Amino acid sequence: MNDAYFFLGLFAFVFVIWLVTGGPHRPLSFAGPVLTTHISSQGVSFSGGNDFLPLTPSVSYRAASPSQNTAQQVENISAGVQRVSGEVRSLSQKVSRAVAFAPPSRYRGIVFLEHYVSHPGATDPAQEYVRLRVSVNAPGPVDISGWRLESGASGAAATIPEGTEVPLSGVINASQPIVLNPGDTAIISTGQSPLGASFRENECTGYFSQYQSFYPPLPQICPTPYHELQKFYGQNYLHDYTCINYVQNLNRCTLVAAPPANVSGACVTFLTNYLNYNGCVNAHQNDPNFKGTVWRIYLGRNQSMWRKNYEVVKLLDKNGKTVDMFSY
Protein backbone atom coordinates (compact mmCIF):
# COMPACT_ATOMS: atom_id res chain seq x y z
CA MET A 1 0.00 0.00 0.00
CA ASN A 2 2.86 2.38 0.87
CA ASP A 3 4.43 1.67 -2.52
CA ALA A 4 1.20 2.66 -4.26
CA TYR A 5 1.07 5.99 -2.39
CA PHE A 6 4.71 6.62 -3.22
CA PHE A 7 4.24 6.20 -6.97
CA LEU A 8 1.00 8.21 -6.93
CA GLY A 9 2.84 10.99 -5.11
CA LEU A 10 5.75 10.85 -7.57
CA PHE A 11 3.36 11.03 -10.52
CA ALA A 12 1.58 14.02 -8.94
CA PHE A 13 4.94 15.75 -8.38
CA VAL A 14 6.01 15.36 -12.02
CA PHE A 15 2.56 16.52 -13.19
CA VAL A 16 2.79 19.66 -11.02
CA ILE A 17 6.22 20.46 -12.46
CA TRP A 18 4.80 20.06 -15.96
CA LEU A 19 2.03 22.53 -15.12
CA VAL A 20 4.46 24.97 -13.47
CA THR A 21 6.53 25.10 -16.65
CA GLY A 22 3.44 25.98 -18.71
CA GLY A 23 2.01 22.59 -19.64
CA PRO A 24 1.16 22.26 -23.33
CA HIS A 25 1.07 26.05 -23.86
CA ARG A 26 4.57 27.10 -22.81
CA PRO A 27 6.83 27.83 -25.83
CA LEU A 28 10.12 27.09 -24.06
CA SER A 29 10.85 24.30 -26.55
CA PHE A 30 11.00 26.95 -29.29
CA ALA A 31 13.38 29.24 -27.38
CA GLY A 32 16.40 26.94 -27.29
CA PRO A 33 17.22 26.05 -23.68
CA VAL A 34 14.91 23.58 -21.98
CA LEU A 35 14.21 22.21 -18.53
CA THR A 36 15.38 18.60 -18.42
CA THR A 37 13.77 16.05 -16.10
CA HIS A 38 15.70 12.95 -14.95
CA ILE A 39 13.67 10.19 -13.29
CA SER A 40 15.31 7.13 -11.80
CA SER A 41 14.93 4.79 -8.91
CA GLN A 42 17.02 7.27 -6.91
CA GLY A 43 14.58 10.15 -7.32
CA VAL A 44 13.88 13.09 -9.66
CA SER A 45 16.24 15.89 -10.76
CA PHE A 46 15.79 18.96 -13.00
CA SER A 47 18.36 21.03 -14.87
CA GLY A 48 18.45 23.53 -17.72
CA GLY A 49 20.84 25.55 -19.84
CA ASN A 50 22.97 25.50 -22.96
CA ASP A 51 25.83 27.38 -24.56
CA PHE A 52 23.69 30.54 -24.88
CA LEU A 53 22.42 30.70 -21.29
CA PRO A 54 24.33 29.99 -18.10
CA LEU A 55 23.57 26.55 -16.71
CA THR A 56 20.74 26.66 -14.21
CA PRO A 57 21.72 24.93 -10.96
CA SER A 58 20.30 21.41 -10.80
CA VAL A 59 17.39 20.89 -8.47
CA SER A 60 16.85 17.40 -7.10
CA TYR A 61 14.24 15.60 -5.09
CA ARG A 62 15.11 12.19 -3.70
CA ALA A 63 12.12 9.95 -3.29
CA ALA A 64 11.19 8.79 0.16
CA SER A 65 11.74 5.13 0.91
CA PRO A 66 8.70 2.90 1.06
CA SER A 67 9.12 2.73 4.79
CA GLN A 68 8.39 6.42 5.22
CA ASN A 69 4.78 7.33 5.91
CA THR A 70 2.54 9.07 3.37
CA ALA A 71 2.55 12.43 5.22
CA GLN A 72 6.33 12.62 5.06
CA GLN A 73 6.27 11.81 1.35
CA VAL A 74 3.73 14.58 0.68
CA GLU A 75 5.84 17.04 2.70
CA ASN A 76 8.94 16.11 0.71
CA ILE A 77 7.07 16.49 -2.57
CA SER A 78 5.76 19.92 -1.55
CA ALA A 79 9.25 21.13 -0.63
CA GLY A 80 10.58 19.83 -3.94
CA VAL A 81 7.86 21.66 -5.87
CA GLN A 82 8.78 24.95 -4.19
CA ARG A 83 12.49 24.55 -4.94
CA VAL A 84 11.91 23.59 -8.56
CA SER A 85 9.38 26.40 -9.11
CA GLY A 86 12.01 28.95 -8.15
CA GLU A 87 14.52 27.43 -10.54
CA VAL A 88 11.93 27.32 -13.32
CA ARG A 89 11.15 31.04 -12.86
CA SER A 90 14.86 31.88 -12.99
CA LEU A 91 15.38 29.83 -16.14
CA SER A 92 12.27 31.34 -17.73
CA GLN A 93 13.58 34.87 -17.15
CA LYS A 94 16.92 33.96 -18.73
CA VAL A 95 15.14 32.41 -21.71
CA SER A 96 12.95 35.50 -22.18
CA ARG A 97 15.96 37.82 -22.08
CA ALA A 98 17.92 35.61 -24.45
CA VAL A 99 15.12 35.46 -27.01
CA ALA A 100 14.48 39.22 -26.75
CA PHE A 101 18.14 40.04 -27.26
CA ALA A 102 18.62 37.67 -30.15
CA PRO A 103 20.52 39.05 -31.94
CA PRO A 104 21.91 41.76 -29.61
CA SER A 105 23.12 45.13 -30.91
CA ARG A 106 26.71 46.26 -30.58
CA TYR A 107 25.25 49.20 -28.61
CA ARG A 108 23.89 46.92 -25.91
CA GLY A 109 25.46 48.00 -22.63
CA ILE A 110 26.22 51.45 -24.10
CA VAL A 111 22.71 52.86 -24.70
CA PHE A 112 20.02 52.17 -22.10
CA LEU A 113 16.29 52.67 -21.81
CA GLU A 114 15.05 54.00 -18.50
CA HIS A 115 12.66 51.20 -17.54
CA TYR A 116 9.59 53.39 -17.22
CA VAL A 117 6.93 54.84 -19.54
CA SER A 118 5.35 58.13 -18.50
CA HIS A 119 1.55 58.22 -18.97
CA PRO A 120 1.28 55.05 -21.08
CA GLY A 121 -1.95 54.95 -23.07
CA ALA A 122 -2.51 58.70 -22.57
CA THR A 123 -5.28 60.34 -24.60
CA ASP A 124 -2.79 63.06 -25.50
CA PRO A 125 0.22 61.21 -26.99
CA ALA A 126 2.42 64.24 -26.22
CA GLN A 127 2.24 63.24 -22.54
CA GLU A 128 3.54 59.72 -23.23
CA TYR A 129 7.30 59.36 -23.29
CA VAL A 130 10.28 57.14 -22.53
CA ARG A 131 13.87 58.10 -21.77
CA LEU A 132 17.11 56.68 -23.00
CA ARG A 133 20.67 57.55 -22.05
CA VAL A 134 24.16 56.94 -23.31
CA SER A 135 26.65 55.61 -20.82
CA VAL A 136 29.25 58.10 -19.62
CA ASN A 137 31.78 55.38 -20.47
CA ALA A 138 30.65 55.12 -24.11
CA PRO A 139 33.63 55.15 -26.51
CA GLY A 140 32.17 58.08 -28.47
CA PRO A 141 29.01 59.83 -29.74
CA VAL A 142 26.08 57.66 -30.86
CA ASP A 143 23.85 58.55 -33.83
CA ILE A 144 20.36 57.27 -32.95
CA SER A 145 18.44 58.65 -35.96
CA GLY A 146 16.90 55.70 -37.78
CA TRP A 147 16.68 53.54 -34.65
CA ARG A 148 13.26 52.14 -33.81
CA LEU A 149 11.03 51.79 -30.78
CA GLU A 150 8.66 48.83 -30.89
CA SER A 151 5.85 47.53 -28.74
CA GLY A 152 6.29 43.83 -28.11
CA ALA A 153 2.62 43.62 -27.13
CA SER A 154 0.80 45.43 -29.95
CA GLY A 155 3.48 45.52 -32.64
CA ALA A 156 3.27 49.32 -32.88
CA ALA A 157 6.58 50.83 -34.02
CA ALA A 158 8.10 54.23 -34.78
CA THR A 159 11.43 55.40 -36.15
CA ILE A 160 13.53 57.98 -34.33
CA PRO A 161 13.74 60.96 -36.72
CA GLU A 162 16.42 63.55 -37.37
CA GLY A 163 16.29 66.81 -35.40
CA THR A 164 17.64 70.35 -35.09
CA GLU A 165 20.33 70.83 -32.49
CA VAL A 166 19.75 74.59 -32.05
CA PRO A 167 16.35 75.56 -33.49
CA LEU A 168 15.32 79.17 -34.18
CA SER A 169 11.80 80.60 -33.98
CA GLY A 170 10.02 81.82 -37.09
CA VAL A 171 12.19 79.96 -39.62
CA ILE A 172 12.32 76.53 -41.23
CA ASN A 173 15.10 74.72 -39.41
CA ALA A 174 17.38 72.31 -41.23
CA SER A 175 17.37 68.76 -39.87
CA GLN A 176 20.41 66.68 -38.97
CA PRO A 177 21.11 63.29 -37.35
CA ILE A 178 20.47 63.16 -33.62
CA VAL A 179 23.85 62.43 -32.07
CA LEU A 180 24.08 61.77 -28.33
CA ASN A 181 27.36 62.27 -26.54
CA PRO A 182 28.47 60.04 -23.65
CA GLY A 183 26.28 60.91 -20.67
CA ASP A 184 23.52 62.50 -22.80
CA THR A 185 19.81 61.72 -22.34
CA ALA A 186 16.92 61.66 -24.82
CA ILE A 187 13.27 62.14 -23.86
CA ILE A 188 11.31 60.39 -26.63
CA SER A 189 7.71 61.59 -26.79
CA THR A 190 5.08 59.69 -28.77
CA GLY A 191 3.27 62.79 -30.04
CA GLN A 192 3.99 65.84 -32.18
CA SER A 193 6.67 68.42 -31.40
CA PRO A 194 5.34 71.84 -30.32
CA LEU A 195 8.19 73.31 -32.41
CA GLY A 196 7.66 71.05 -35.41
CA ALA A 197 10.99 69.29 -34.86
CA SER A 198 13.07 67.40 -32.34
CA PHE A 199 15.71 69.54 -30.65
CA ARG A 200 18.44 69.67 -28.03
CA GLU A 201 17.72 71.67 -24.88
CA ASN A 202 19.86 74.76 -24.43
CA GLU A 203 20.28 77.75 -22.16
CA CYS A 204 17.36 79.54 -23.85
CA THR A 205 14.75 76.84 -24.62
CA GLY A 206 12.79 77.74 -21.49
CA TYR A 207 11.29 80.63 -23.50
CA PHE A 208 9.34 78.10 -25.58
CA SER A 209 7.26 77.01 -22.60
CA GLN A 210 5.61 80.42 -22.13
CA TYR A 211 3.01 79.67 -24.81
CA GLN A 212 3.44 75.93 -25.44
CA SER A 213 3.26 72.79 -23.30
CA PHE A 214 6.10 70.31 -22.97
CA TYR A 215 6.14 66.96 -21.15
CA PRO A 216 8.06 66.91 -18.93
CA PRO A 217 8.31 70.73 -18.55
CA LEU A 218 11.33 72.46 -20.03
CA PRO A 219 13.86 73.63 -17.44
CA GLN A 220 13.71 77.37 -16.76
CA ILE A 221 17.42 78.10 -16.90
CA CYS A 222 17.48 81.20 -19.10
CA PRO A 223 19.75 84.04 -17.97
CA THR A 224 17.95 86.31 -15.49
CA PRO A 225 16.40 89.43 -17.05
CA TYR A 226 18.39 91.70 -14.73
CA HIS A 227 21.64 89.98 -15.71
CA GLU A 228 20.76 90.61 -19.35
CA LEU A 229 19.96 94.25 -18.57
CA GLN A 230 23.35 94.76 -16.93
CA LYS A 231 25.16 93.12 -19.83
CA PHE A 232 23.31 94.42 -22.89
CA TYR A 233 21.41 97.65 -22.09
CA GLY A 234 24.56 99.75 -22.08
CA GLN A 235 26.48 101.87 -19.62
CA ASN A 236 23.54 104.16 -18.86
CA TYR A 237 21.21 101.44 -17.57
CA LEU A 238 21.64 102.71 -13.98
CA HIS A 239 19.99 105.96 -15.04
CA ASP A 240 16.88 104.13 -16.28
CA TYR A 241 15.21 103.36 -12.97
CA THR A 242 11.85 102.57 -14.56
CA CYS A 243 13.43 99.93 -16.78
CA ILE A 244 15.41 98.47 -13.88
CA ASN A 245 12.29 98.25 -11.73
CA TYR A 246 10.29 96.59 -14.52
CA VAL A 247 12.99 94.07 -15.42
CA GLN A 248 13.67 93.05 -11.81
CA ASN A 249 10.06 91.88 -11.53
CA LEU A 250 10.27 89.60 -14.57
CA ASN A 251 10.75 85.85 -14.17
CA ARG A 252 13.35 83.89 -16.10
CA CYS A 253 12.41 82.85 -19.64
CA THR A 254 9.66 85.49 -19.90
CA LEU A 255 9.13 86.94 -23.36
CA VAL A 256 7.90 90.56 -23.25
CA ALA A 257 5.45 90.71 -26.14
CA ALA A 258 4.15 94.19 -25.32
CA PRO A 259 6.52 96.45 -23.34
CA PRO A 260 4.74 98.89 -20.98
CA ALA A 261 4.10 102.41 -22.28
CA ASN A 262 5.99 104.14 -19.47
CA VAL A 263 9.45 102.71 -20.24
CA SER A 264 12.07 104.48 -22.34
CA GLY A 265 12.85 103.77 -25.98
CA ALA A 266 16.21 102.30 -24.96
CA CYS A 267 14.43 99.95 -22.57
CA VAL A 268 11.99 98.86 -25.29
CA THR A 269 14.94 98.11 -27.60
CA PHE A 270 16.59 96.01 -24.91
CA LEU A 271 13.40 94.08 -24.12
CA THR A 272 12.71 93.42 -27.81
CA ASN A 273 16.23 92.36 -28.71
CA TYR A 274 17.20 90.20 -25.75
CA LEU A 275 14.24 88.92 -23.72
CA ASN A 276 13.03 86.30 -26.20
CA TYR A 277 14.30 82.97 -27.51
CA ASN A 278 16.05 84.12 -30.69
CA GLY A 279 17.63 87.10 -28.92
CA CYS A 280 18.85 84.83 -26.14
CA VAL A 281 20.39 82.41 -28.65
CA ASN A 282 22.15 85.23 -30.53
CA ALA A 283 23.58 86.55 -27.28
CA HIS A 284 24.59 83.24 -25.66
CA GLN A 285 25.16 80.55 -28.30
CA ASN A 286 28.92 80.83 -27.79
CA ASP A 287 28.70 80.38 -24.02
CA PRO A 288 30.70 77.33 -22.83
CA ASN A 289 27.63 75.55 -21.41
CA PHE A 290 25.04 76.84 -23.88
CA LYS A 291 24.02 73.41 -25.21
CA GLY A 292 22.38 71.03 -22.76
CA THR A 293 22.75 67.28 -22.37
CA VAL A 294 19.10 66.43 -23.13
CA TRP A 295 17.44 65.93 -26.52
CA ARG A 296 13.67 66.25 -26.93
CA ILE A 297 12.66 63.72 -29.59
CA TYR A 298 9.15 63.42 -31.06
CA LEU A 299 7.85 60.36 -32.90
CA GLY A 300 4.99 62.36 -34.46
CA ARG A 301 2.18 59.90 -33.73
CA ASN A 302 -1.45 60.99 -33.27
CA GLN A 303 -2.25 58.24 -30.78
CA SER A 304 -0.47 56.57 -27.89
CA MET A 305 2.06 53.84 -28.60
CA TRP A 306 2.36 52.03 -25.27
CA ARG A 307 -0.31 50.05 -23.42
CA LYS A 308 -1.14 50.89 -19.82
CA ASN A 309 -0.29 47.34 -18.69
CA TYR A 310 1.34 44.18 -20.03
CA GLU A 311 3.71 45.93 -22.39
CA VAL A 312 7.19 45.19 -23.74
CA VAL A 313 9.24 48.21 -24.86
CA LYS A 314 12.05 47.47 -27.31
CA LEU A 315 14.79 49.74 -28.66
CA LEU A 316 16.31 48.53 -31.95
CA ASP A 317 19.29 49.95 -33.83
CA LYS A 318 19.39 50.67 -37.58
CA ASN A 319 20.09 47.01 -38.28
CA GLY A 320 17.06 45.83 -36.31
CA LYS A 321 19.15 44.44 -33.47
CA THR A 322 18.04 44.86 -29.87
CA VAL A 323 19.79 47.61 -27.91
CA ASP A 324 17.64 47.38 -24.77
CA MET A 325 14.15 46.37 -23.64
CA PHE A 326 11.94 46.19 -20.60
CA SER A 327 8.44 45.06 -19.71
CA TYR A 328 5.74 46.13 -17.27
NORPE-V370835 format. One record per backbone hydrogen bond with DSSP energy under -1.0 kcal/mol. CO is the residue of the C=O (numbers start at 1). NH is the residue of the N-H. If there is no record, write none. Layout:
CO;NH / CO;NH
//
This chain:
1;5 / 2;6 / 3;7 / 4;8 / 5;9 / 6;10 / 7;11 / 8;12 / 9;13 / 10;14 / 11;15 / 12;16 / 13;17 / 14;18 / 15;19 / 16;20 / 17;21 / 18;23 / 19;22 / 22;25 / 27;30 / 28;31 / 36;47 / 38;45 / 40;43 / 43;40 / 44;61 / 45;38 / 46;59 / 47;36 / 48;56 / 53;50 / 59;46 / 61;44 / 65;68 / 69;73 / 70;74 / 71;75 / 72;76 / 73;77 / 74;78 / 75;79 / 76;80 / 77;81 / 78;82 / 79;83 / 80;84 / 81;85 / 82;86 / 83;87 / 84;88 / 85;89 / 86;90 / 87;91 / 88;92 / 89;93 / 90;94 / 91;95 / 92;96 / 93;97 / 94;98 / 95;99 / 96;100 / 97;101 / 99;102 / 103;322 / 105;108 / 107;110 / 107;111 / 110;135 / 112;133 / 114;116 / 118;129 / 119;122 / 124;127 / 125;128 / 125;191 / 128;190 / 129;118 / 130;188 / 131;114 / 132;186 / 133;112 / 134;183 / 135;138 / 142;180 / 144;147 / 147;160 / 148;316 / 149;158 / 150;314 / 151;155 / 156;151 / 158;149 / 160;146 / 163;176 / 176;163 / 178;144 / 180;142 / 181;184 / 184;134 / 185;295 / 186;132 / 187;297 / 188;130 / 189;299 / 190;301 / 191;300 / 198;164 / 199;296 / 201;292 / 204;207 / 205;208 / 207;210 / 219;221 / 224;228 / 225;229 / 226;230 / 227;231 / 228;232 / 229;233 / 234;237 / 236;239 / 237;240 / 239;241 / 240;244 / 241;245 / 242;246 / 243;247 / 244;248 / 247;250 / 255;257 / 260;263 / 264;268 / 265;269 / 266;270 / 267;271 / 268;272 / 269;273 / 270;274 / 271;275 / 274;276 / 275;256 / 276;280 / 277;281 / 278;282 / 279;283 / 280;284 / 281;285 / 284;287 / 287;290 / 290;203 / 293;185 / 294;201 / 295;187 / 296;199 / 297;189 / 311;328 / 312;152 / 313;326 / 314;150 / 315;323 / 315;324 / 316;148 / 317;320 / 321;317 / 322;105 / 324;315 / 326;313
//
